[in-house]
Amino acid sequence: MSDSPIEQPTQPLIEHLLELRRRLVWTAGGLLLCFLCLMPFAQELYSFAAKPLMASLPADTSMIATDVIAPFFVPVKVTLMAAFLVSLPHTLYQIWAFVAPALYQNEKRLITPLVLSSLLLFAAGMAFAYYLVFPVIFQFLAGVTPVGVNMATDIDKYLSFILGMFVAFGMTFEVPVVVVLLAKMGIVSTAQLKQARPYVIVGAFVVAAIVTPPDVISQILLAVPLIILYEAGIWFSRFTRPKAQDGEPADPPPPANP
């Protein structure tokens, strides 16, 4: 039949698209389930998110809502963020299930520790920002507020601020994973990573100056962990065998027996 050569090549693409749709539905379903389970605790989750700022405000002040629907939607946004974090392992599993058939066995062995370490490091970055960085930042801002000025922060703007800080610190804590991946792929060597230290130090403070408020303490609290994590990535890369290129083994073959 003249149409059989046309239908056969398109079948694998259709199967991939159907599998992708199925994984997206499962991902969205997991997120929706977590959101519905956490929604009764929306006010408690918002109070937990607002605690670092509330602890730094003067006793006679509080946050405000300049938008009419903000008192409802801001706790909902916080709940959605919490649901995303809770469902993240399920989301990563769905991604893994979709890409696993296309991976070699050695790549599958690498993916599992890579995903777990990325998840733990991102969570550690968020915890570092919440428990250490936020109190320092808000204490500094409360201390420099001019006399006669009421430090009343809008709850929607506060949420946008902490979300940006969570992403910044979470991505910063992914530095060891990036360094190990670059070494594993053979893009850079351990010696090259060590030579790049001066540039990384300067870049860490530049990034910290961009993503943090304009105070020295919060910039140091971001730049110093970034540098330390870079050094940790260099240390772990020493135990990483570079990926073979062009079908050749990464290590030289042993000498032949005489």
N, C-alpha and C positions, 0 to 999 in steps of 0.2 A: 504494500500500500504506500502511496506517496506521502501520507501524512505521518507514518510511523517514525521516520527519522527526526521529525520535528517535535513529536510528543515526548520521546525518550529523554533528550537532553534537558527538557524543562521539568521533568518529574522530580529530580533531586532538589531543585530549587524550591519547588512547591512543598516538598516534605520539610525542608529546612524552615520555610516560612511558617508552616503549620506548627512545627515544634517550637519555634520562637514565640508564636502567639500563645501556645499552651503555657510556656514558661512565664510569659508576661502576665497571663491571667492568674497563675498560681502566686506570682510575686505580689500582684495587686491585691489578691485575696488575703494573703498573709498580712499585708500592711493594714487592710481594712479591718480584719479581725482584731489585730492588736489595738487599733485605734478605738474600736467599739468597746473593747474590754477596759481601756484606760480612760475613756471619756467620763465615767462617773467620778474620776479622781482629777478632773481638769483643774479645779481650783487649788487642790493640794500641790499638783505639779507646777502650777504657776507660782505659788508661794515659795516652793523650793527653788525655782529659777530666779525669783526676785530677792531671795534672802541675802546674797552678798551686798546688793545695793541698799536694801532696807536696813541692814546692820550699820551702814556708814552714814545714813541720813540723820540729821538732828532729830531730837525726840518729838518736836512739834511739827514735823513735816512728813510728807508721804508722796508717793508717785501720783500722777494725774492721768486722765484720759481725755485728750482733746477731740477725739472722734466719738460720735454717738454710739457706734456699734463696737468700739474697741474693747469695752469691758467683757463682751461676749467672745469676739473673734481672737483676741490675744491668748486667752487660756486654751482655745481650740488649737491655735497654731503651736503652742507649747506641747499640747497633747499629741499633735501630729508629729512633731519632732521626736518626742519620746517613743511613739509607735514605730517610727522609722528606725530608731536605734535598736528597739527590742526585736523587730523583725529582720534586722540586718543579717544575722546568721542564715535565716531562711532565704533571704534574697541572694546571698552569696552562694548558697547551695544550688539555687535555680540557675544561676549563671554558670556554675561549675557543671551541672548536669547538661547544659546546652553545649558547652565547648569541649567537654571531656572526650566525646567520640573522635574529635579531630586531633587529639594530643597523643604523642608517643608515651611509652611507659615511663621513661625517665622524666618527661615533662610533667606527667601526672604526680610523680613523687615530689616534684618541686612545688607544684601549685598548692598542695595542702598546707605545708608549713608557711608558705608565702601569704596565703589568705588569712590564716590564723594570726600570724605575727602582725599583719597589717591591721586587722580588726582590734587586736589588743593594744597596739601602739596608738591607734586613733582614739580609742577610749581613754588611754592614759593621758594623751594630750588634752582631751576635754576635761578630765579630772584635774589635771595640773592647772588649767586655766580657771576652773571653778573654785578650787580650794586654796590656791596660792596667788594667782595673778589678779583675779577680780577683787579680793579684799584690799590688795595694795593699791590698785588703780582707783577704786572708789574712795578709799581713805585719802588718797592724794587729791582727788578732785574736790572732796568735801573740805579739805584743808585750804585749798586755794580759792574757794568761793568768796567773792568780795563781801564785805560787811553790808548788810541791808538787802542782799540778794537771796531769795528763797530758792534752794536747790530742789525744784520740783520737776522730776523727769517724766516725760510721757512714756506710758507703758509700751506703746507700739515701737517707739524709737529705741527703748531699752532692749526690747526683744531683738530688733535688728542688730543692735550692737553686740549682744552676747552671741548671737548666731554667727556673726562674722568672726568673732574671737574664737569661738569653738572650731570653726573651719580652719582658721589660721594655725592654731596650735595643734589641731588634729593632723593637718598636712605636714606641719613641721616635724612631728614625731614619726612621720613616715620616711624620714631621711635614711635611716639604716637600711630599710628595704630597697630603696632606690639605689643606694650605693652597692649593695650586694648584687642586685640585678645587673647593674652595669658591669660589675666584675665577672659575674657568671656568663654574660653574653660576650665577654671578651672585648667590650668597647673600650674599657680602661683597665689598667693594671693597678696593683697596690702601690707601686712606686709613683705612678701618675697621680693617684689620689693623694698621696702624701705631699707631692709637689704643689698640689692645688690648695693646700691649707691656707696660705695668706689670702688668696682670693675668696675662699669660703668664709673666712673670718670677716672680711670687709663686707661681703655679700650678706652675711647673717645680720650685721648691724643695719645695713641698708633696708633689708626686708622688715626688720623689727621697727625701724623708724617709719615705715610706710603703713604697717597694719596695726600698730598700737597707738594709744594716745600719746601726745607730745610730752611725756615725762621720761626721765632717764631710767627710773626703776623698772617700769613695765617693759621698756625696750631691752634692758639687760635680761629680764626674766624670759624673754623670747629668744634673744640672740645666744645667750650662754647655753641653754639646752640644745639649740640647733647645732652649735659647734661640738658639744659633747656627743650628740647623737651621730654626727658625721664621723667623729673619731671611733665610735662604736661600730659604725658601718665599715670603716677601714679594718678594724680588728676582725670582724666576722668575714670580711672578704678574703682574709689570709687563708681561711679554711674552705674557700669556694673554688672549685675546679672550673676554669673557663670552658665555655662551650666549644666543641670542636667546630672548625670551619672547613668548608669545601670537602666534607667527608673525611678529613684527616683527624686522627686522635689528638686531643689537647696536649697529652704528655708524649714525649718521644718514645718510640717503641723500644723494648729491651733488645740488647744485642743478640744476634743469632748464635746458637751453639756451634762450636767448631766441628 
